[in-house]
Every structure is written in C-alpha cells, then in structure tokens.
Amino acid sequence: MKAAPTPDDVRKQLDEILSSKWFKSSRQRSAFLAYLIDQTLQGNTGFNQYAIGVEALGKGENFDPATDNAVRKVASETRLKL
C-alpha cells in the first residue's frame, strides 16, 4: 500500500501544475487551485462560493455568487485544464 502524500509532496505537485502553460496564463485558475489546496492542507474543507470568490479571486465583500458565476466558471475551467 502506497503512503499518502505529505503536505510538501502536495505543494511540490501544486507548484508543477501552476507552472504549466494552462495555469501560468490564468491568474484566476492559479489562485483558485492554490486556495483550495492550501485550505485543504490546513484542514478546511467546507468551501463555499462566497469565500472562494472573496479570498481567492479578489471579488470584494459585495460579491454575490447568486448573480456572479465567476467561481463556477473558474472551477469548470480548472477541472478542464487538470
């Protein structure tokens, strides 16, 4: 049975992904993925669109995920590129 990756292993892989052309060309995709990975490594897995929009994408405190689909769009693009 293979051991689970360490946080350092995960961060190293994240750095490789973020240096790819698919992520270097998009600050939003990079910020989105890095935010999710960092939060997960800290034990926070209760993501919500508002927090991602404000904290990762810099949308500001008036961000309303009900009327702005930025988080859903970036999530979809990120899945596609991964």
Distance bins in CASP14 RR format, pairs under 12 A and 6 or more apart:
PFRMAT RR
TARGET T0000
AUTHOR 0000-0000-0000
RMODE 2
METHOD distances of the structure
MODEL  1
2 9 0 0 0 0 0 1 0 0 0 0 0
3 9 0 0 0 0 1 0 0 0 0 0 0
4 10 0 0 0 0 1 0 0 0 0 0 0
5 11 0 0 0 0 1 0 0 0 0 0 0
5 12 0 0 0 0 1 0 0 0 0 0 0
5 13 1 0 0 1 0 0 0 0 0 0 0
5 14 0 0 0 0 0 1 0 0 0 0 0
5 37 0 0 0 0 0 1 0 0 0 0 0
5 40 0 0 0 0 0 1 0 0 0 0 0
5 41 0 0 0 0 0 1 0 0 0 0 0
6 12 0 0 0 0 1 0 0 0 0 0 0
6 13 0 0 0 0 0 1 0 0 0 0 0
6 41 0 0 0 0 1 0 0 0 0 0 0
7 13 0 0 0 0 0 1 0 0 0 0 0
7 14 0 0 0 0 0 1 0 0 0 0 0
7 37 0 0 0 0 1 0 0 0 0 0 0
7 38 0 0 0 0 1 0 0 0 0 0 0
7 40 0 0 0 0 1 0 0 0 0 0 0
7 41 1 0 1 0 0 0 0 0 0 0 0
7 42 0 0 0 0 1 0 0 0 0 0 0
7 43 0 0 0 0 0 1 0 0 0 0 0
8 14 0 0 0 0 0 1 0 0 0 0 0
8 15 0 0 0 0 0 1 0 0 0 0 0
8 41 0 0 0 0 1 0 0 0 0 0 0
9 15 0 0 0 0 0 1 0 0 0 0 0
9 16 0 0 0 0 0 1 0 0 0 0 0
9 37 0 0 0 0 0 1 0 0 0 0 0
9 41 0 0 0 0 0 1 0 0 0 0 0
10 16 0 0 0 0 0 1 0 0 0 0 0
10 17 0 0 0 0 0 1 0 0 0 0 0
10 33 0 0 0 0 0 1 0 0 0 0 0
10 34 0 0 0 0 0 1 0 0 0 0 0
10 36 0 0 0 0 0 1 0 0 0 0 0
10 37 1 0 0 1 0 0 0 0 0 0 0
10 38 0 0 0 0 1 0 0 0 0 0 0
10 40 0 0 0 0 1 0 0 0 0 0 0
10 41 1 0 0 1 0 0 0 0 0 0 0
10 42 0 0 0 0 0 1 0 0 0 0 0
11 17 0 0 0 0 0 1 0 0 0 0 0
11 18 0 0 0 0 0 1 0 0 0 0 0
11 33 0 0 0 0 0 1 0 0 0 0 0
11 34 0 0 0 0 1 0 0 0 0 0 0
11 37 1 0 0 1 0 0 0 0 0 0 0
11 38 0 0 0 0 1 0 0 0 0 0 0
11 40 0 0 0 0 0 1 0 0 0 0 0
11 41 1 0 0 1 0 0 0 0 0 0 0
12 18 0 0 0 0 0 1 0 0 0 0 0
12 19 0 0 0 0 0 1 0 0 0 0 0
12 37 0 0 0 0 0 1 0 0 0 0 0
13 19 0 0 0 0 0 1 0 0 0 0 0
13 20 0 0 0 0 0 1 0 0 0 0 0
13 33 0 0 0 0 0 1 0 0 0 0 0
13 34 0 0 0 0 0 1 0 0 0 0 0
13 37 0 0 0 0 1 0 0 0 0 0 0
13 41 0 0 0 0 0 1 0 0 0 0 0
13 82 0 0 0 0 0 1 0 0 0 0 0
14 20 0 0 0 0 0 1 0 0 0 0 0
14 23 0 0 0 0 1 0 0 0 0 0 0
14 30 0 0 0 0 1 0 0 0 0 0 0
14 31 0 0 0 0 0 1 0 0 0 0 0
14 32 0 0 0 0 0 1 0 0 0 0 0
14 33 1 0 0 1 0 0 0 0 0 0 0
14 34 1 0 0 1 0 0 0 0 0 0 0
14 35 0 0 0 0 0 1 0 0 0 0 0
14 36 0 0 0 0 1 0 0 0 0 0 0
14 37 1 0 1 0 0 0 0 0 0 0 0
14 38 0 0 0 0 1 0 0 0 0 0 0
14 40 0 0 0 0 0 1 0 0 0 0 0
14 41 0 0 0 0 1 0 0 0 0 0 0
14 82 0 0 0 0 0 1 0 0 0 0 0
15 23 0 0 0 0 0 1 0 0 0 0 0
15 24 0 0 0 0 0 1 0 0 0 0 0
15 30 0 0 0 0 0 1 0 0 0 0 0
15 33 0 0 0 0 0 1 0 0 0 0 0
15 34 0 0 0 0 1 0 0 0 0 0 0
15 37 0 0 0 0 0 1 0 0 0 0 0
16 22 0 0 0 0 0 1 0 0 0 0 0
16 23 0 0 0 0 1 0 0 0 0 0 0
16 24 0 0 0 0 0 1 0 0 0 0 0
16 33 0 0 0 0 0 1 0 0 0 0 0
16 82 0 0 0 0 0 1 0 0 0 0 0
17 23 1 0 1 0 0 0 0 0 0 0 0
17 24 0 0 0 0 0 1 0 0 0 0 0
17 26 0 0 0 0 0 1 0 0 0 0 0
17 29 0 0 0 0 1 0 0 0 0 0 0
17 30 0 0 0 0 1 0 0 0 0 0 0
17 32 0 0 0 0 0 1 0 0 0 0 0
17 33 1 0 0 1 0 0 0 0 0 0 0
17 34 0 0 0 0 1 0 0 0 0 0 0
17 36 0 0 0 0 0 1 0 0 0 0 0
17 37 0 0 0 0 1 0 0 0 0 0 0
17 78 0 0 0 0 1 0 0 0 0 0 0
17 81 0 0 0 0 1 0 0 0 0 0 0
17 82 1 0 0 1 0 0 0 0 0 0 0
18 24 1 0 0 1 0 0 0 0 0 0 0
18 25 0 0 0 0 0 1 0 0 0 0 0
18 26 0 0 0 0 0 1 0 0 0 0 0
18 27 0 0 0 0 0 1 0 0 0 0 0
18 29 0 0 0 0 1 0 0 0 0 0 0
18 30 1 0 1 0 0 0 0 0 0 0 0
18 31 0 0 0 0 1 0 0 0 0 0 0
18 32 0 0 0 0 0 1 0 0 0 0 0
18 33 1 0 0 1 0 0 0 0 0 0 0
18 34 1 0 0 1 0 0 0 0 0 0 0
18 35 0 0 0 0 0 1 0 0 0 0 0
18 37 0 0 0 0 1 0 0 0 0 0 0
18 38 0 0 0 0 0 1 0 0 0 0 0
18 78 0 0 0 0 0 1 0 0 0 0 0
18 81 0 0 0 0 0 1 0 0 0 0 0
18 82 0 0 0 0 0 1 0 0 0 0 0
19 25 0 0 0 0 0 1 0 0 0 0 0
19 30 0 0 0 0 1 0 0 0 0 0 0
19 34 0 0 0 0 0 1 0 0 0 0 0
20 26 0 0 0 0 0 1 0 0 0 0 0
20 29 0 0 0 0 0 1 0 0 0 0 0
20 30 0 0 0 0 1 0 0 0 0 0 0
20 33 0 0 0 0 0 1 0 0 0 0 0
20 78 0 0 0 0 0 1 0 0 0 0 0
20 81 0 0 0 0 1 0 0 0 0 0 0
20 82 0 0 0 0 1 0 0 0 0 0 0
21 29 0 0 0 0 0 1 0 0 0 0 0
21 30 0 0 0 0 0 1 0 0 0 0 0
21 81 0 0 0 0 1 0 0 0 0 0 0
22 29 1 0 0 1 0 0 0 0 0 0 0
22 30 0 0 0 0 1 0 0 0 0 0 0
22 33 0 0 0 0 0 1 0 0 0 0 0
22 77 0 0 0 0 1 0 0 0 0 0 0
22 78 0 0 0 0 1 0 0 0 0 0 0
22 79 0 0 0 0 0 1 0 0 0 0 0
22 80 0 0 0 0 1 0 0 0 0 0 0
22 81 1 0 1 0 0 0 0 0 0 0 0
22 82 0 0 0 0 1 0 0 0 0 0 0
23 29 1 0 1 0 0 0 0 0 0 0 0
23 30 1 0 1 0 0 0 0 0 0 0 0
23 31 0 0 0 0 1 0 0 0 0 0 0
23 32 0 0 0 0 1 0 0 0 0 0 0
23 33 1 0 0 1 0 0 0 0 0 0 0
23 34 0 0 0 0 1 0 0 0 0 0 0
23 37 0 0 0 0 0 1 0 0 0 0 0
23 74 0 0 0 0 0 1 0 0 0 0 0
23 77 0 0 0 0 0 1 0 0 0 0 0
23 78 0 0 0 0 1 0 0 0 0 0 0
23 80 0 0 0 0 0 1 0 0 0 0 0
23 81 1 0 0 1 0 0 0 0 0 0 0
23 82 0 0 0 0 1 0 0 0 0 0 0
24 30 1 0 0 1 0 0 0 0 0 0 0
24 81 0 0 0 0 0 1 0 0 0 0 0
25 77 0 0 0 0 0 1 0 0 0 0 0
25 81 0 0 0 0 1 0 0 0 0 0 0
26 32 0 0 0 0 1 0 0 0 0 0 0
26 33 0 0 0 0 1 0 0 0 0 0 0
26 34 0 0 0 0 0 1 0 0 0 0 0
26 57 0 0 0 0 0 1 0 0 0 0 0
26 73 0 0 0 0 0 1 0 0 0 0 0
26 74 0 0 0 0 1 0 0 0 0 0 0
26 77 1 0 0 1 0 0 0 0 0 0 0
26 78 0 0 0 0 1 0 0 0 0 0 0
26 80 0 0 0 0 0 1 0 0 0 0 0
26 81 0 0 0 0 1 0 0 0 0 0 0
27 33 0 0 0 0 0 1 0 0 0 0 0
27 34 0 0 0 0 0 1 0 0 0 0 0
27 35 0 0 0 0 0 1 0 0 0 0 0
27 56 0 0 0 0 0 1 0 0 0 0 0
27 57 0 0 0 0 1 0 0 0 0 0 0
27 58 0 0 0 0 0 1 0 0 0 0 0
27 74 0 0 0 0 0 1 0 0 0 0 0
28 34 0 0 0 0 0 1 0 0 0 0 0
28 35 0 0 0 0 0 1 0 0 0 0 0
28 52 0 0 0 0 0 1 0 0 0 0 0
28 53 0 0 0 0 1 0 0 0 0 0 0
28 56 0 0 0 0 1 0 0 0 0 0 0
28 57 1 0 1 0 0 0 0 0 0 0 0
28 58 0 0 0 0 1 0 0 0 0 0 0
28 59 0 0 0 0 0 1 0 0 0 0 0
28 70 1 0 0 1 0 0 0 0 0 0 0
28 71 0 0 0 0 1 0 0 0 0 0 0
28 73 0 0 0 0 1 0 0 0 0 0 0
28 74 1 0 1 0 0 0 0 0 0 0 0
28 75 0 0 0 0 0 1 0 0 0 0 0
28 76 0 0 0 0 0 1 0 0 0 0 0
28 77 1 0 0 1 0 0 0 0 0 0 0
28 78 0 0 0 0 1 0 0 0 0 0 0
28 81 0 0 0 0 0 1 0 0 0 0 0
29 35 0 0 0 0 0 1 0 0 0 0 0
29 36 0 0 0 0 0 1 0 0 0 0 0
29 56 0 0 0 0 0 1 0 0 0 0 0
29 57 0 0 0 0 0 1 0 0 0 0 0
29 70 0 0 0 0 0 1 0 0 0 0 0
29 71 0 0 0 0 0 1 0 0 0 0 0
29 73 0 0 0 0 0 1 0 0 0 0 0
29 74 1 0 0 1 0 0 0 0 0 0 0
29 75 0 0 0 0 1 0 0 0 0 0 0
29 76 0 0 0 0 0 1 0 0 0 0 0
29 77 1 0 1 0 0 0 0 0 0 0 0
29 78 1 0 1 0 0 0 0 0 0 0 0
29 79 0 0 0 0 0 1 0 0 0 0 0
29 80 0 0 0 0 1 0 0 0 0 0 0
29 81 1 0 0 1 0 0 0 0 0 0 0
29 82 0 0 0 0 1 0 0 0 0 0 0
30 36 0 0 0 0 0 1 0 0 0 0 0
30 37 0 0 0 0 0 1 0 0 0 0 0
30 38 0 0 0 0 0 1 0 0 0 0 0
30 56 0 0 0 0 1 0 0 0 0 0 0
30 57 0 0 0 0 0 1 0 0 0 0 0
30 74 0 0 0 0 1 0 0 0 0 0 0
30 77 0 0 0 0 0 1 0 0 0 0 0
30 78 0 0 0 0 1 0 0 0 0 0 0
30 81 0 0 0 0 0 1 0 0 0 0 0
31 37 0 0 0 0 0 1 0 0 0 0 0
31 38 0 0 0 0 0 1 0 0 0 0 0
31 52 0 0 0 0 1 0 0 0 0 0 0
31 53 0 0 0 0 1 0 0 0 0 0 0
31 54 0 0 0 0 0 1 0 0 0 0 0
31 55 0 0 0 0 1 0 0 0 0 0 0
31 56 1 0 1 0 0 0 0 0 0 0 0
31 57 1 0 0 1 0 0 0 0 0 0 0
31 58 1 0 0 1 0 0 0 0 0 0 0
31 59 0 0 0 0 0 1 0 0 0 0 0
31 70 0 0 0 0 0 1 0 0 0 0 0
31 71 0 0 0 0 0 1 0 0 0 0 0
31 74 0 0 0 0 1 0 0 0 0 0 0
31 78 0 0 0 0 0 1 0 0 0 0 0
32 38 0 0 0 0 0 1 0 0 0 0 0
32 39 0 0 0 0 0 1 0 0 0 0 0
32 47 0 0 0 0 0 1 0 0 0 0 0
32 49 0 0 0 0 0 1 0 0 0 0 0
32 51 0 0 0 0 0 1 0 0 0 0 0
32 52 1 0 0 1 0 0 0 0 0 0 0
32 53 0 0 0 0 1 0 0 0 0 0 0
32 55 0 0 0 0 0 1 0 0 0 0 0
32 56 1 0 1 0 0 0 0 0 0 0 0
32 57 1 0 0 1 0 0 0 0 0 0 0
32 58 0 0 0 0 0 1 0 0 0 0 0
32 59 0 0 0 0 0 1 0 0 0 0 0
32 70 0 0 0 0 1 0 0 0 0 0 0
32 71 1 0 0 1 0 0 0 0 0 0 0
32 72 0 0 0 0 0 1 0 0 0 0 0
32 73 0 0 0 0 1 0 0 0 0 0 0
32 74 1 0 1 0 0 0 0 0 0 0 0
32 75 1 0 0 1 0 0 0 0 0 0 0
32 76 0 0 0 0 0 1 0 0 0 0 0
32 77 0 0 0 0 1 0 0 0 0 0 0
32 78 1 0 1 0 0 0 0 0 0 0 0
32 79 0 0 0 0 0 1 0 0 0 0 0
32 81 0 0 0 0 0 1 0 0 0 0 0
32 82 0 0 0 0 0 1 0 0 0 0 0
33 39 0 0 0 0 0 1 0 0 0 0 0
33 40 0 0 0 0 0 1 0 0 0 0 0
33 52 0 0 0 0 0 1 0 0 0 0 0
33 56 0 0 0 0 1 0 0 0 0 0 0
33 57 0 0 0 0 0 1 0 0 0 0 0
33 74 0 0 0 0 1 0 0 0 0 0 0
33 75 0 0 0 0 1 0 0 0 0 0 0
33 77 0 0 0 0 0 1 0 0 0 0 0
33 78 1 0 1 0 0 0 0 0 0 0 0
33 79 0 0 0 0 0 1 0 0 0 0 0
33 81 0 0 0 0 1 0 0 0 0 0 0
33 82 1 0 0 1 0 0 0 0 0 0 0
34 40 0 0 0 0 0 1 0 0 0 0 0
34 41 0 0 0 0 0 1 0 0 0 0 0
34 52 0 0 0 0 0 1 0 0 0 0 0
34 55 0 0 0 0 0 1 0 0 0 0 0
34 56 1 0 0 1 0 0 0 0 0 0 0
34 57 0 0 0 0 0 1 0 0 0 0 0
34 74 0 0 0 0 0 1 0 0 0 0 0
34 78 0 0 0 0 0 1 0 0 0 0 0
35 41 0 0 0 0 0 1 0 0 0 0 0
35 42 0 0 0 0 0 1 0 0 0 0 0
35 44 0 0 0 0 0 1 0 0 0 0 0
35 47 0 0 0 0 1 0 0 0 0 0 0
35 51 0 0 0 0 1 0 0 0 0 0 0
35 52 1 0 0 1 0 0 0 0 0 0 0
35 53 0 0 0 0 1 0 0 0 0 0 0
35 54 0 0 0 0 0 1 0 0 0 0 0
35 55 1 0 0 1 0 0 0 0 0 0 0
35 56 1 1 0 0 0 0 0 0 0 0 0
35 57 0 0 0 0 1 0 0 0 0 0 0
35 58 0 0 0 0 0 1 0 0 0 0 0
35 71 0 0 0 0 0 1 0 0 0 0 0
35 74 0 0 0 0 0 1 0 0 0 0 0
35 75 0 0 0 0 0 1 0 0 0 0 0
35 78 0 0 0 0 0 1 0 0 0 0 0
36 42 0 0 0 0 0 1 0 0 0 0 0
36 43 0 0 0 0 0 1 0 0 0 0 0
36 44 0 0 0 0 1 0 0 0 0 0 0
36 45 0 0 0 0 1 0 0 0 0 0 0
36 46 0 0 0 0 0 1 0 0 0 0 0
36 47 1 0 0 1 0 0 0 0 0 0 0
36 48 0 0 0 0 0 1 0 0 0 0 0
36 51 0 0 0 0 0 1 0 0 0 0 0
36 52 1 0 0 1 0 0 0 0 0 0 0
36 53 0 0 0 0 0 1 0 0 0 0 0
36 55 0 0 0 0 0 1 0 0 0 0 0
36 56 1 0 0 1 0 0 0 0 0 0 0
36 57 0 0 0 0 0 1 0 0 0 0 0
36 71 0 0 0 0 0 1 0 0 0 0 0
36 74 0 0 0 0 0 1 0 0 0 0 0
36 75 0 0 0 0 1 0 0 0 0 0 0
36 78 0 0 0 0 1 0 0 0 0 0 0
36 79 0 0 0 0 0 1 0 0 0 0 0
36 82 0 0 0 0 0 1 0 0 0 0 0
37 43 0 0 0 0 0 1 0 0 0 0 0
37 44 0 0 0 0 0 1 0 0 0 0 0
37 45 0 0 0 0 0 1 0 0 0 0 0
37 47 0 0 0 0 0 1 0 0 0 0 0
37 56 0 0 0 0 0 1 0 0 0 0 0
37 78 0 0 0 0 0 1 0 0 0 0 0
37 82 0 0 0 0 0 1 0 0 0 0 0
38 44 0 0 0 0 1 0 0 0 0 0 0
38 45 0 0 0 0 0 1 0 0 0 0 0
38 47 0 0 0 0 0 1 0 0 0 0 0
38 52 0 0 0 0 0 1 0 0 0 0 0
38 55 0 0 0 0 1 0 0 0 0 0 0
38 56 0 0 0 0 1 0 0 0 0 0 0
39 45 1 0 0 1 0 0 0 0 0 0 0
39 46 0 0 0 0 1 0 0 0 0 0 0
39 47 1 0 0 1 0 0 0 0 0 0 0
39 48 0 0 0 0 0 1 0 0 0 0 0
39 51 0 0 0 0 1 0 0 0 0 0 0
39 52 0 0 0 0 1 0 0 0 0 0 0
39 55 0 0 0 0 1 0 0 0 0 0 0
39 56 0 0 0 0 1 0 0 0 0 0 0
40 46 0 0 0 0 1 0 0 0 0 0 0
40 47 0 0 0 0 1 0 0 0 0 0 0
44 51 0 0 0 0 1 0 0 0 0 0 0
44 52 0 0 0 0 0 1 0 0 0 0 0
44 55 0 0 0 0 0 1 0 0 0 0 0
45 51 0 0 0 0 0 1 0 0 0 0 0
46 52 0 0 0 0 0 1 0 0 0 0 0
47 53 0 0 0 0 0 1 0 0 0 0 0
47 55 0 0 0 0 0 1 0 0 0 0 0
47 56 0 0 0 0 1 0 0 0 0 0 0
47 65 0 0 0 0 0 1 0 0 0 0 0
47 71 0 0 0 0 1 0 0 0 0 0 0
47 75 0 0 0 0 1 0 0 0 0 0 0
48 54 0 0 0 0 0 1 0 0 0 0 0
48 55 0 0 0 0 0 1 0 0 0 0 0
48 56 0 0 0 0 0 1 0 0 0 0 0
48 63 0 0 0 0 0 1 0 0 0 0 0
48 65 1 0 0 1 0 0 0 0 0 0 0
48 71 0 0 0 0 1 0 0 0 0 0 0
49 55 0 0 0 0 0 1 0 0 0 0 0
49 56 0 0 0 0 0 1 0 0 0 0 0
49 57 0 0 0 0 1 0 0 0 0 0 0
49 59 0 0 0 0 1 0 0 0 0 0 0
49 63 0 0 0 0 1 0 0 0 0 0 0
49 64 0 0 0 0 1 0 0 0 0 0 0
49 65 1 1 0 0 0 0 0 0 0 0 0
49 66 0 0 0 0 1 0 0 0 0 0 0
49 67 0 0 0 0 0 1 0 0 0 0 0
49 68 0 0 0 0 1 0 0 0 0 0 0
49 69 0 0 0 0 1 0 0 0 0 0 0
49 70 0 0 0 0 1 0 0 0 0 0 0
49 71 1 0 1 0 0 0 0 0 0 0 0
49 72 1 0 0 1 0 0 0 0 0 0 0
49 73 0 0 0 0 0 1 0 0 0 0 0
49 74 0 0 0 0 0 1 0 0 0 0 0
49 75 0 0 0 0 1 0 0 0 0 0 0
50 56 0 0 0 0 0 1 0 0 0 0 0
50 57 0 0 0 0 0 1 0 0 0 0 0
50 58 0 0 0 0 0 1 0 0 0 0 0
50 59 0 0 0 0 1 0 0 0 0 0 0
50 60 0 0 0 0 1 0 0 0 0 0 0
50 61 0 0 0 0 1 0 0 0 0 0 0
50 62 0 0 0 0 0 1 0 0 0 0 0
50 63 1 0 0 1 0 0 0 0 0 0 0
50 64 0 0 0 0 1 0 0 0 0 0 0
50 65 1 0 1 0 0 0 0 0 0 0 0
50 66 0 0 0 0 1 0 0 0 0 0 0
50 67 0 0 0 0 0 1 0 0 0 0 0
50 68 0 0 0 0 0 1 0 0 0 0 0
50 70 0 0 0 0 0 1 0 0 0 0 0
50 71 0 0 0 0 1 0 0 0 0 0 0
51 57 0 0 0 0 0 1 0 0 0 0 0
51 58 0 0 0 0 0 1 0 0 0 0 0
51 59 0 0 0 0 0 1 0 0 0 0 0
51 60 0 0 0 0 0 1 0 0 0 0 0
51 61 0 0 0 0 0 1 0 0 0 0 0
51 63 0 0 0 0 1 0 0 0 0 0 0
51 65 0 0 0 0 1 0 0 0 0 0 0
51 71 0 0 0 0 1 0 0 0 0 0 0
52 58 0 0 0 0 1 0 0 0 0 0 0
52 59 0 0 0 0 1 0 0 0 0 0 0
52 60 0 0 0 0 0 1 0 0 0 0 0
52 63 0 0 0 0 1 0 0 0 0 0 0
52 65 0 0 0 0 1 0 0 0 0 0 0
52 68 0 0 0 0 0 1 0 0 0 0 0
52 70 0 0 0 0 1 0 0 0 0 0 0
52 71 1 0 1 0 0 0 0 0 0 0 0
52 72 0 0 0 0 1 0 0 0 0 0 0
52 73 0 0 0 0 0 1 0 0 0 0 0
52 74 0 0 0 0 1 0 0 0 0 0 0
52 75 0 0 0 0 1 0 0 0 0 0 0
52 78 0 0 0 0 0 1 0 0 0 0 0
53 59 1 0 1 0 0 0 0 0 0 0 0
53 60 1 0 0 1 0 0 0 0 0 0 0
53 61 0 0 0 0 0 1 0 0 0 0 0
53 62 0 0 0 0 0 1 0 0 0 0 0
53 63 1 0 1 0 0 0 0 0 0 0 0
53 64 0 0 0 0 0 1 0 0 0 0 0
53 65 1 0 0 1 0 0 0 0 0 0 0
53 68 0 0 0 0 1 0 0 0 0 0 0
53 69 0 0 0 0 0 1 0 0 0 0 0
53 70 1 0 0 1 0 0 0 0 0 0 0
53 71 1 0 1 0 0 0 0 0 0 0 0
53 72 0 0 0 0 0 1 0 0 0 0 0
53 73 0 0 0 0 0 1 0 0 0 0 0
53 74 0 0 0 0 1 0 0 0 0 0 0
53 75 0 0 0 0 0 1 0 0 0 0 0
54 60 1 0 1 0 0 0 0 0 0 0 0
54 61 1 0 0 1 0 0 0 0 0 0 0
54 62 0 0 0 0 1 0 0 0 0 0 0
54 63 1 0 1 0 0 0 0 0 0 0 0
54 64 0 0 0 0 0 1 0 0 0 0 0
54 65 0 0 0 0 1 0 0 0 0 0 0
54 68 0 0 0 0 0 1 0 0 0 0 0
54 70 0 0 0 0 0 1 0 0 0 0 0
54 71 0 0 0 0 1 0 0 0 0 0 0
55 61 0 0 0 0 0 1 0 0 0 0 0
55 63 0 0 0 0 0 1 0 0 0 0 0
55 71 0 0 0 0 0 1 0 0 0 0 0
56 63 0 0 0 0 0 1 0 0 0 0 0
56 70 0 0 0 0 0 1 0 0 0 0 0
56 71 0 0 0 0 1 0 0 0 0 0 0
56 74 0 0 0 0 1 0 0 0 0 0 0
56 75 0 0 0 0 0 1 0 0 0 0 0
56 78 0 0 0 0 0 1 0 0 0 0 0
57 63 0 0 0 0 1 0 0 0 0 0 0
57 65 0 0 0 0 0 1 0 0 0 0 0
57 68 0 0 0 0 1 0 0 0 0 0 0
57 69 0 0 0 0 0 1 0 0 0 0 0
57 70 1 0 1 0 0 0 0 0 0 0 0
57 71 1 0 0 1 0 0 0 0 0 0 0
57 72 0 0 0 0 0 1 0 0 0 0 0
57 73 0 0 0 0 0 1 0 0 0 0 0
57 74 1 0 0 1 0 0 0 0 0 0 0
57 75 0 0 0 0 0 1 0 0 0 0 0
57 78 0 0 0 0 0 1 0 0 0 0 0
58 68 0 0 0 0 0 1 0 0 0 0 0
58 70 0 0 0 0 1 0 0 0 0 0 0
58 71 0 0 0 0 0 1 0 0 0 0 0
58 74 0 0 0 0 0 1 0 0 0 0 0
59 65 0 0 0 0 1 0 0 0 0 0 0
59 67 0 0 0 0 0 1 0 0 0 0 0
59 68 1 0 0 1 0 0 0 0 0 0 0
59 69 0 0 0 0 0 1 0 0 0 0 0
59 70 1 0 0 1 0 0 0 0 0 0 0
59 71 0 0 0 0 1 0 0 0 0 0 0
59 74 0 0 0 0 0 1 0 0 0 0 0
60 68 0 0 0 0 0 1 0 0 0 0 0
60 70 0 0 0 0 0 1 0 0 0 0 0
62 68 0 0 0 0 1 0 0 0 0 0 0
63 69 0 0 0 0 0 1 0 0 0 0 0
63 70 1 0 0 1 0 0 0 0 0 0 0
63 71 0 0 0 0 1 0 0 0 0 0 0
64 70 0 0 0 0 0 1 0 0 0 0 0
64 71 0 0 0 0 0 1 0 0 0 0 0
65 71 1 0 1 0 0 0 0 0 0 0 0
65 72 1 0 0 1 0 0 0 0 0 0 0
65 73 0 0 0 0 0 1 0 0 0 0 0
65 74 0 0 0 0 0 1 0 0 0 0 0
65 75 0 0 0 0 0 1 0 0 0 0 0
66 72 0 0 0 0 0 1 0 0 0 0 0
68 74 0 0 0 0 0 1 0 0 0 0 0
69 75 0 0 0 0 1 0 0 0 0 0 0
69 76 0 0 0 0 1 0 0 0 0 0 0
69 77 0 0 0 0 0 1 0 0 0 0 0
70 76 0 0 0 0 0 1 0 0 0 0 0
70 77 0 0 0 0 0 1 0 0 0 0 0
71 77 0 0 0 0 0 1 0 0 0 0 0
71 78 0 0 0 0 0 1 0 0 0 0 0
72 78 0 0 0 0 0 1 0 0 0 0 0
72 79 0 0 0 0 0 1 0 0 0 0 0
73 79 0 0 0 0 0 1 0 0 0 0 0
73 80 0 0 0 0 0 1 0 0 0 0 0
74 80 0 0 0 0 0 1 0 0 0 0 0
74 81 0 0 0 0 0 1 0 0 0 0 0
75 81 0 0 0 0 0 1 0 0 0 0 0
75 82 0 0 0 0 0 1 0 0 0 0 0
76 82 0 0 0 0 0 1 0 0 0 0 0
END
